[in-house]
Amino acid sequence: MDQSIRDRYTVVIGLEVHAQLLTKSKIYNSDSAEYGSAPNTNISVITLAHPGTMPKLNKKAAELAMKMGLACHCAISRLQIFDRKNYFYPDLPKGYQLTQDRTPICKQGYVTISSGEGEKDIVLNRIHIEEDAGKSIHLEGEKDTLLDFNRSGVALIEIVTEPVIRSSEDAAAFLTEVRKLVRYLDICDGNMEEGSLRCDANVSVMRKESTEYGKKVEIKNMNSIRNVQRAIDHEAERQIALIERGEAIISETRTFDVNTGKSFGMRTKEELNDYRYFPDPDLSPMHVSEEWLNDIKAAMPLLPRQMYQKFVTEYQLPGYDAQVLTDTKEVALYFSEVGSFTKNYKAASNWVMGPIKSYLNEQKIEADAFPVKPETIADLIQLIDDGKINFTVASQRIFPELIKNPGKKPLEIAQQLNLIQDSSADSILPIVEQIINEFPAKVAEYKSGKKGIIGMFMGEVKKRSGGKADPKVANELLTKKLEE
């Protein structure tokens, strides 16, 4: 689409993000919430909604939801009523969903994102808790649809934004921040591929001069942040093209095909969804006491932006380093622990962002599974700071040995491999003098202004000393001799 046409319109986006809570059991009964079990094994008469069965709220689910609310600057509702949201779907055993309508557990709030325009707050409408539905399975070539009720009743929170997002990039940034938050809080694993974090996007467009929102279309079935961004861009252009042709936009639910990059209609939506909400008579209202809420607040960990500020202010790291180090909770905590054993925070950052992250990526593991203890990395940094080894030796020779033998000390490995650096001017000077005497032509080039040739001399020192000569001392001695 021509950019001049696209620029005539404002895209209006609201997101609904579902996050499966990391509870061992389901939200209203004791059935297992484990992912990946054989179909229809994590079920009971309560999950299947047999007559006479009674739900009971999972306290842990409520606590995890309140943690997310506190992280998002929400007001926590002190009295909550649970509601039945009535609609029919084959994988909804009761014919209704237990959720919250009038009294969501968390009200309003915001999530701060980083965008091309700087930091901005994405305002929330609410966060509420509810139960997940089951899963319909459509096997290719089969005429029947199979139903797996393992997921039915698994605890969810739904994070609903106001329609304040104006670009797919900001939508992606919001999702990225939400995923970081749920992982830092240990309330959801944030795995979109497995469906534990899911996002629906409500998209509409309106002319720049208009003050009235256009008809919104809901897009479902997006399994990555990148695909959410692609789907929003496609839908915005589709709606603009319809308006430009004088055609009406149908308010509907659409699904996104990741292979074609296009969406297609699933079902039309009513102008106003009437789910006939009413209070569930089997669940008692939930009261959140001041004491309970204070206990939850006291258990809150440092969040990504708080960790970022700590790294920038307390550890004096560049913003780029702090951003990379706080990308995942595991890396941030590992770096923090290294920082408790050394004051050379920049060197610690370089090690974590460099060799350690490379190893984690290669092995496809998180930092909490990294075999080398933070204290050992601090010892390695100290060896370099003391001039006993250089970074190249540390990263290429000692680090691989530490991976194989994480119980060993860096100094022990350096001694065994005969890698301790020689910083004695008395032992390095004869090597320097020998090299200068052997290369008079190169010495003449250096004295004529080709200062870069000192690298050749340093290479010779390294080779003749077996890599053990301290580069700093060698460089000082070479420069002094060459300029005599």
Secondary structure as a PSIPRED ss2 file (coil, helix, strand):
# PSIPRED VFORMAT (PSIPRED V4.0)

   1 M C   1.000  0.000  0.000
   2 D C   1.000  0.000  0.000
   3 Q H   0.000  1.000  0.000
   4 S H   0.000  1.000  0.000
   5 I H   0.000  1.000  0.000
   6 R H   0.000  1.000  0.000
   7 D C   1.000  0.000  0.000
   8 R C   1.000  0.000  0.000
   9 Y E   0.000  0.000  1.000
  10 T E   0.000  0.000  1.000
  11 V E   0.000  0.000  1.000
  12 V E   0.000  0.000  1.000
  13 I E   0.000  0.000  1.000
  14 G E   0.000  0.000  1.000
  15 L E   0.000  0.000  1.000
  16 E E   0.000  0.000  1.000
  17 V E   0.000  0.000  1.000
  18 H E   0.000  0.000  1.000
  19 A E   0.000  0.000  1.000
  20 Q E   0.000  0.000  1.000
  21 L C   1.000  0.000  0.000
  22 L C   1.000  0.000  0.000
  23 T C   1.000  0.000  0.000
  24 K C   1.000  0.000  0.000
  25 S E   0.000  0.000  1.000
  26 K C   1.000  0.000  0.000
  27 I C   1.000  0.000  0.000
  28 Y C   1.000  0.000  0.000
  29 N C   1.000  0.000  0.000
  30 S C   1.000  0.000  0.000
  31 D C   1.000  0.000  0.000
  32 S E   0.000  0.000  1.000
  33 A C   1.000  0.000  0.000
  34 E C   1.000  0.000  0.000
  35 Y C   1.000  0.000  0.000
  36 G C   1.000  0.000  0.000
  37 S C   1.000  0.000  0.000
  38 A C   1.000  0.000  0.000
  39 P C   1.000  0.000  0.000
  40 N C   1.000  0.000  0.000
  41 T C   1.000  0.000  0.000
  42 N C   1.000  0.000  0.000
  43 I C   1.000  0.000  0.000
  44 S C   1.000  0.000  0.000
  45 V C   1.000  0.000  0.000
  46 I C   1.000  0.000  0.000
  47 T C   1.000  0.000  0.000
  48 L C   1.000  0.000  0.000
  49 A C   1.000  0.000  0.000
  50 H C   1.000  0.000  0.000
  51 P C   1.000  0.000  0.000
  52 G C   1.000  0.000  0.000
  53 T C   1.000  0.000  0.000
  54 M C   1.000  0.000  0.000
  55 P C   1.000  0.000  0.000
  56 K C   1.000  0.000  0.000
  57 L C   1.000  0.000  0.000
  58 N C   1.000  0.000  0.000
  59 K H   0.000  1.000  0.000
  60 K H   0.000  1.000  0.000
  61 A H   0.000  1.000  0.000
  62 A H   0.000  1.000  0.000
  63 E H   0.000  1.000  0.000
  64 L H   0.000  1.000  0.000
  65 A H   0.000  1.000  0.000
  66 M H   0.000  1.000  0.000
  67 K H   0.000  1.000  0.000
  68 M H   0.000  1.000  0.000
  69 G H   0.000  1.000  0.000
  70 L H   0.000  1.000  0.000
  71 A H   0.000  1.000  0.000
  72 C C   1.000  0.000  0.000
  73 H C   1.000  0.000  0.000
  74 C C   1.000  0.000  0.000
  75 A E   0.000  0.000  1.000
  76 I E   0.000  0.000  1.000
  77 S C   1.000  0.000  0.000
  78 R C   1.000  0.000  0.000
  79 L E   0.000  0.000  1.000
  80 Q E   0.000  0.000  1.000
  81 I C   1.000  0.000  0.000
  82 F C   1.000  0.000  0.000
  83 D E   0.000  0.000  1.000
  84 R E   0.000  0.000  1.000
  85 K E   0.000  0.000  1.000
  86 N E   0.000  0.000  1.000
  87 Y C   1.000  0.000  0.000
  88 F C   1.000  0.000  0.000
  89 Y C   1.000  0.000  0.000
  90 P C   1.000  0.000  0.000
  91 D C   1.000  0.000  0.000
  92 L C   1.000  0.000  0.000
  93 P C   1.000  0.000  0.000
  94 K C   1.000  0.000  0.000
  95 G C   1.000  0.000  0.000
  96 Y E   0.000  0.000  1.000
  97 Q E   0.000  0.000  1.000
  98 L E   0.000  0.000  1.000
  99 T E   0.000  0.000  1.000
 100 Q C   1.000  0.000  0.000
 101 D C   1.000  0.000  0.000
 102 R C   1.000  0.000  0.000
 103 T C   1.000  0.000  0.000
 104 P C   1.000  0.000  0.000
 105 I C   1.000  0.000  0.000
 106 C E   0.000  0.000  1.000
 107 K E   0.000  0.000  1.000
 108 Q C   1.000  0.000  0.000
 109 G C   1.000  0.000  0.000
 110 Y E   0.000  0.000  1.000
 111 V E   0.000  0.000  1.000
 112 T E   0.000  0.000  1.000
 113 I E   0.000  0.000  1.000
 114 S E   0.000  0.000  1.000
 115 S E   0.000  0.000  1.000
 116 G C   1.000  0.000  0.000
 117 E C   1.000  0.000  0.000
 118 G E   0.000  0.000  1.000
 119 E E   0.000  0.000  1.000
 120 K E   0.000  0.000  1.000
 121 D E   0.000  0.000  1.000
 122 I E   0.000  0.000  1.000
 123 V E   0.000  0.000  1.000
 124 L E   0.000  0.000  1.000
 125 N E   0.000  0.000  1.000
 126 R E   0.000  0.000  1.000
 127 I E   0.000  0.000  1.000
 128 H E   0.000  0.000  1.000
 129 I E   0.000  0.000  1.000
 130 E E   0.000  0.000  1.000
 131 E E   0.000  0.000  1.000
 132 D C   1.000  0.000  0.000
 133 A C   1.000  0.000  0.000
 134 G C   1.000  0.000  0.000
 135 K E   0.000  0.000  1.000
 136 S E   0.000  0.000  1.000
 137 I E   0.000  0.000  1.000
 138 H C   1.000  0.000  0.000
 139 L C   1.000  0.000  0.000
 140 E C   1.000  0.000  0.000
 141 G C   1.000  0.000  0.000
 142 E C   1.000  0.000  0.000
 143 K C   1.000  0.000  0.000
 144 D C   1.000  0.000  0.000
 145 T C   1.000  0.000  0.000
 146 L E   0.000  0.000  1.000
 147 L E   0.000  0.000  1.000
 148 D E   0.000  0.000  1.000
 149 F C   1.000  0.000  0.000
 150 N C   1.000  0.000  0.000
 151 R C   1.000  0.000  0.000
 152 S C   1.000  0.000  0.000
 153 G C   1.000  0.000  0.000
 154 V C   1.000  0.000  0.000
 155 A E   0.000  0.000  1.000
 156 L E   0.000  0.000  1.000
 157 I E   0.000  0.000  1.000
 158 E E   0.000  0.000  1.000
 159 I E   0.000  0.000  1.000
 160 V E   0.000  0.000  1.000
 161 T E   0.000  0.000  1.000
 162 E C   1.000  0.000  0.000
 163 P C   1.000  0.000  0.000
 164 V C   1.000  0.000  0.000
 165 I E   0.000  0.000  1.000
 166 R C   1.000  0.000  0.000
 167 S C   1.000  0.000  0.000
 168 S H   0.000  1.000  0.000
 169 E H   0.000  1.000  0.000
 170 D H   0.000  1.000  0.000
 171 A H   0.000  1.000  0.000
 172 A H   0.000  1.000  0.000
 173 A H   0.000  1.000  0.000
 174 F H   0.000  1.000  0.000
 175 L H   0.000  1.000  0.000
 176 T H   0.000  1.000  0.000
 177 E H   0.000  1.000  0.000
 178 V H   0.000  1.000  0.000
 179 R H   0.000  1.000  0.000
 180 K H   0.000  1.000  0.000
 181 L H   0.000  1.000  0.000
 182 V H   0.000  1.000  0.000
 183 R H   0.000  1.000  0.000
 184 Y H   0.000  1.000  0.000
 185 L C   1.000  0.000  0.000
 186 D C   1.000  0.000  0.000
 187 I C   1.000  0.000  0.000
 188 C C   1.000  0.000  0.000
 189 D C   1.000  0.000  0.000
 190 G C   1.000  0.000  0.000
 191 N C   1.000  0.000  0.000
 192 M C   1.000  0.000  0.000
 193 E C   1.000  0.000  0.000
 194 E C   1.000  0.000  0.000
 195 G C   1.000  0.000  0.000
 196 S C   1.000  0.000  0.000
 197 L E   0.000  0.000  1.000
 198 R E   0.000  0.000  1.000
 199 C E   0.000  0.000  1.000
 200 D E   0.000  0.000  1.000
 201 A E   0.000  0.000  1.000
 202 N E   0.000  0.000  1.000
 203 V E   0.000  0.000  1.000
 204 S E   0.000  0.000  1.000
 205 V E   0.000  0.000  1.000
 206 M E   0.000  0.000  1.000
 207 R E   0.000  0.000  1.000
 208 K C   1.000  0.000  0.000
 209 E C   1.000  0.000  0.000
 210 S C   1.000  0.000  0.000
 211 T C   1.000  0.000  0.000
 212 E C   1.000  0.000  0.000
 213 Y C   1.000  0.000  0.000
 214 G C   1.000  0.000  0.000
 215 K C   1.000  0.000  0.000
 216 K C   1.000  0.000  0.000
 217 V E   0.000  0.000  1.000
 218 E E   0.000  0.000  1.000
 219 I E   0.000  0.000  1.000
 220 K E   0.000  0.000  1.000
 221 N C   1.000  0.000  0.000
 222 M C   1.000  0.000  0.000
 223 N C   1.000  0.000  0.000
 224 S C   1.000  0.000  0.000
 225 I H   0.000  1.000  0.000
 226 R H   0.000  1.000  0.000
 227 N H   0.000  1.000  0.000
 228 V H   0.000  1.000  0.000
 229 Q H   0.000  1.000  0.000
 230 R H   0.000  1.000  0.000
 231 A H   0.000  1.000  0.000
 232 I H   0.000  1.000  0.000
 233 D H   0.000  1.000  0.000
 234 H H   0.000  1.000  0.000
 235 E H   0.000  1.000  0.000
 236 A H   0.000  1.000  0.000
 237 E H   0.000  1.000  0.000
 238 R H   0.000  1.000  0.000
 239 Q H   0.000  1.000  0.000
 240 I H   0.000  1.000  0.000
 241 A H   0.000  1.000  0.000
 242 L H   0.000  1.000  0.000
 243 I H   0.000  1.000  0.000
 244 E H   0.000  1.000  0.000
 245 R C   1.000  0.000  0.000
 246 G C   1.000  0.000  0.000
 247 E C   1.000  0.000  0.000
 248 A C   1.000  0.000  0.000
 249 I C   1.000  0.000  0.000
 250 I C   1.000  0.000  0.000
 251 S C   1.000  0.000  0.000
 252 E E   0.000  0.000  1.000
 253 T E   0.000  0.000  1.000
 254 R E   0.000  0.000  1.000
 255 T E   0.000  0.000  1.000
 256 F E   0.000  0.000  1.000
 257 D E   0.000  0.000  1.000
 258 V C   1.000  0.000  0.000
 259 N C   1.000  0.000  0.000
 260 T C   1.000  0.000  0.000
 261 G C   1.000  0.000  0.000
 262 K E   0.000  0.000  1.000
 263 S E   0.000  0.000  1.000
 264 F E   0.000  0.000  1.000
 265 G E   0.000  0.000  1.000
 266 M E   0.000  0.000  1.000
 267 R E   0.000  0.000  1.000
 268 T E   0.000  0.000  1.000
 269 K C   1.000  0.000  0.000
 270 E C   1.000  0.000  0.000
 271 E C   1.000  0.000  0.000
 272 L C   1.000  0.000  0.000
 273 N C   1.000  0.000  0.000
 274 D C   1.000  0.000  0.000
 275 Y C   1.000  0.000  0.000
 276 R C   1.000  0.000  0.000
 277 Y C   1.000  0.000  0.000
 278 F E   0.000  0.000  1.000
 279 P E   0.000  0.000  1.000
 280 D C   1.000  0.000  0.000
 281 P C   1.000  0.000  0.000
 282 D C   1.000  0.000  0.000
 283 L C   1.000  0.000  0.000
 284 S C   1.000  0.000  0.000
 285 P C   1.000  0.000  0.000
 286 M E   0.000  0.000  1.000
 287 H E   0.000  0.000  1.000
 288 V C   1.000  0.000  0.000
 289 S C   1.000  0.000  0.000
 290 E H   0.000  1.000  0.000
 291 E H   0.000  1.000  0.000
 292 W H   0.000  1.000  0.000
 293 L H   0.000  1.000  0.000
 294 N H   0.000  1.000  0.000
 295 D H   0.000  1.000  0.000
 296 I H   0.000  1.000  0.000
 297 K H   0.000  1.000  0.000
 298 A H   0.000  1.000  0.000
 299 A C   1.000  0.000  0.000
 300 M C   1.000  0.000  0.000
 301 P C   1.000  0.000  0.000
 302 L C   1.000  0.000  0.000
 303 L C   1.000  0.000  0.000
 304 P H   0.000  1.000  0.000
 305 R H   0.000  1.000  0.000
 306 Q H   0.000  1.000  0.000
 307 M H   0.000  1.000  0.000
 308 Y H   0.000  1.000  0.000
 309 Q H   0.000  1.000  0.000
 310 K H   0.000  1.000  0.000
 311 F H   0.000  1.000  0.000
 312 V H   0.000  1.000  0.000
 313 T H   0.000  1.000  0.000
 314 E C   1.000  0.000  0.000
 315 Y C   1.000  0.000  0.000
 316 Q C   1.000  0.000  0.000
 317 L C   1.000  0.000  0.000
 318 P C   1.000  0.000  0.000
 319 G H   0.000  1.000  0.000
 320 Y H   0.000  1.000  0.000
 321 D H   0.000  1.000  0.000
 322 A H   0.000  1.000  0.000
 323 Q H   0.000  1.000  0.000
 324 V H   0.000  1.000  0.000
 325 L H   0.000  1.000  0.000
 326 T C   1.000  0.000  0.000
 327 D C   1.000  0.000  0.000
 328 T C   1.000  0.000  0.000
 329 K H   0.000  1.000  0.000
 330 E H   0.000  1.000  0.000
 331 V H   0.000  1.000  0.000
 332 A H   0.000  1.000  0.000
 333 L H   0.000  1.000  0.000
 334 Y H   0.000  1.000  0.000
 335 F H   0.000  1.000  0.000
 336 S H   0.000  1.000  0.000
 337 E H   0.000  1.000  0.000
 338 V H   0.000  1.000  0.000
 339 G H   0.000  1.000  0.000
 340 S C   1.000  0.000  0.000
 341 F C   1.000  0.000  0.000
 342 T C   1.000  0.000  0.000
 343 K C   1.000  0.000  0.000
 344 N C   1.000  0.000  0.000
 345 Y H   0.000  1.000  0.000
 346 K H   0.000  1.000  0.000
 347 A H   0.000  1.000  0.000
 348 A H   0.000  1.000  0.000
 349 S H   0.000  1.000  0.000
 350 N H   0.000  1.000  0.000
 351 W H   0.000  1.000  0.000
 352 V H   0.000  1.000  0.000
 353 M H   0.000  1.000  0.000
 354 G H   0.000  1.000  0.000
 355 P H   0.000  1.000  0.000
 356 I H   0.000  1.000  0.000
 357 K H   0.000  1.000  0.000
 358 S H   0.000  1.000  0.000
 359 Y H   0.000  1.000  0.000
 360 L H   0.000  1.000  0.000
 361 N H   0.000  1.000  0.000
 362 E H   0.000  1.000  0.000
 363 Q H   0.000  1.000  0.000
 364 K C   1.000  0.000  0.000
 365 I C   1.000  0.000  0.000
 366 E C   1.000  0.000  0.000
 367 A H   0.000  1.000  0.000
 368 D H   0.000  1.000  0.000
 369 A H   0.000  1.000  0.000
 370 F C   1.000  0.000  0.000
 371 P C   1.000  0.000  0.000
 372 V C   1.000  0.000  0.000
 373 K C   1.000  0.000  0.000
 374 P H   0.000  1.000  0.000
 375 E H   0.000  1.000  0.000
 376 T H   0.000  1.000  0.000
 377 I H   0.000  1.000  0.000
 378 A H   0.000  1.000  0.000
 379 D H   0.000  1.000  0.000
 380 L H   0.000  1.000  0.000
 381 I H   0.000  1.000  0.000
 382 Q H   0.000  1.000  0.000
 383 L H   0.000  1.000  0.000
 384 I H   0.000  1.000  0.000
 385 D H   0.000  1.000  0.000
 386 D C   1.000  0.000  0.000
 387 G C   1.000  0.000  0.000
 388 K C   1.000  0.000  0.000
 389 I C   1.000  0.000  0.000
 390 N C   1.000  0.000  0.000
 391 F H   0.000  1.000  0.000
 392 T H   0.000  1.000  0.000
 393 V H   0.000  1.000  0.000
 394 A H   0.000  1.000  0.000
 395 S H   0.000  1.000  0.000
 396 Q H   0.000  1.000  0.000
 397 R H   0.000  1.000  0.000
 398 I H   0.000  1.000  0.000
 399 F H   0.000  1.000  0.000
 400 P H   0.000  1.000  0.000
 401 E H   0.000  1.000  0.000
 402 L H   0.000  1.000  0.000
 403 I H   0.000  1.000  0.000
 404 K H   0.000  1.000  0.000
 405 N C   1.000  0.000  0.000
 406 P C   1.000  0.000  0.000
 407 G C   1.000  0.000  0.000
 408 K C   1.000  0.000  0.000
 409 K C   1.000  0.000  0.000
 410 P H   0.000  1.000  0.000
 411 L H   0.000  1.000  0.000
 412 E H   0.000  1.000  0.000
 413 I H   0.000  1.000  0.000
 414 A H   0.000  1.000  0.000
 415 Q H   0.000  1.000  0.000
 416 Q H   0.000  1.000  0.000
 417 L C   1.000  0.000  0.000
 418 N C   1.000  0.000  0.000
 419 L C   1.000  0.000  0.000
 420 I C   1.000  0.000  0.000
 421 Q C   1.000  0.000  0.000
 422 D E   0.000  0.000  1.000
 423 S C   1.000  0.000  0.000
 424 S C   1.000  0.000  0.000
 425 A H   0.000  1.000  0.000
 426 D H   0.000  1.000  0.000
 427 S H   0.000  1.000  0.000
 428 I H   0.000  1.000  0.000
 429 L H   0.000  1.000  0.000
 430 P H   0.000  1.000  0.000
 431 I H   0.000  1.000  0.000
 432 V H   0.000  1.000  0.000
 433 E H   0.000  1.000  0.000
 434 Q H   0.000  1.000  0.000
 435 I H   0.000  1.000  0.000
 436 I H   0.000  1.000  0.000
 437 N H   0.000  1.000  0.000
 438 E H   0.000  1.000  0.000
 439 F C   1.000  0.000  0.000
 440 P H   0.000  1.000  0.000
 441 A H   0.000  1.000  0.000
 442 K H   0.000  1.000  0.000
 443 V H   0.000  1.000  0.000
 444 A H   0.000  1.000  0.000
 445 E H   0.000  1.000  0.000
 446 Y H   0.000  1.000  0.000
 447 K H   0.000  1.000  0.000
 448 S C   1.000  0.000  0.000
 449 G C   1.000  0.000  0.000
 450 K C   1.000  0.000  0.000
 451 K H   0.000  1.000  0.000
 452 G H   0.000  1.000  0.000
 453 I H   0.000  1.000  0.000
 454 I H   0.000  1.000  0.000
 455 G H   0.000  1.000  0.000
 456 M H   0.000  1.000  0.000
 457 F H   0.000  1.000  0.000
 458 M H   0.000  1.000  0.000
 459 G H   0.000  1.000  0.000
 460 E H   0.000  1.000  0.000
 461 V H   0.000  1.000  0.000
 462 K H   0.000  1.000  0.000
 463 K H   0.000  1.000  0.000
 464 R H   0.000  1.000  0.000
 465 S C   1.000  0.000  0.000
 466 G C   1.000  0.000  0.000
 467 G C   1.000  0.000  0.000
 468 K C   1.000  0.000  0.000
 469 A E   0.000  0.000  1.000
 470 D C   1.000  0.000  0.000
 471 P H   0.000  1.000  0.000
 472 K H   0.000  1.000  0.000
 473 V H   0.000  1.000  0.000
 474 A H   0.000  1.000  0.000
 475 N H   0.000  1.000  0.000
 476 E H   0.000  1.000  0.000
 477 L H   0.000  1.000  0.000
 478 L H   0.000  1.000  0.000
 479 T H   0.000  1.000  0.000
 480 K H   0.000  1.000  0.000
 481 K H   0.000  1.000  0.000
 482 L H   0.000  1.000  0.000
 483 E C   1.000  0.000  0.000
 484 E C   1.000  0.000  0.000
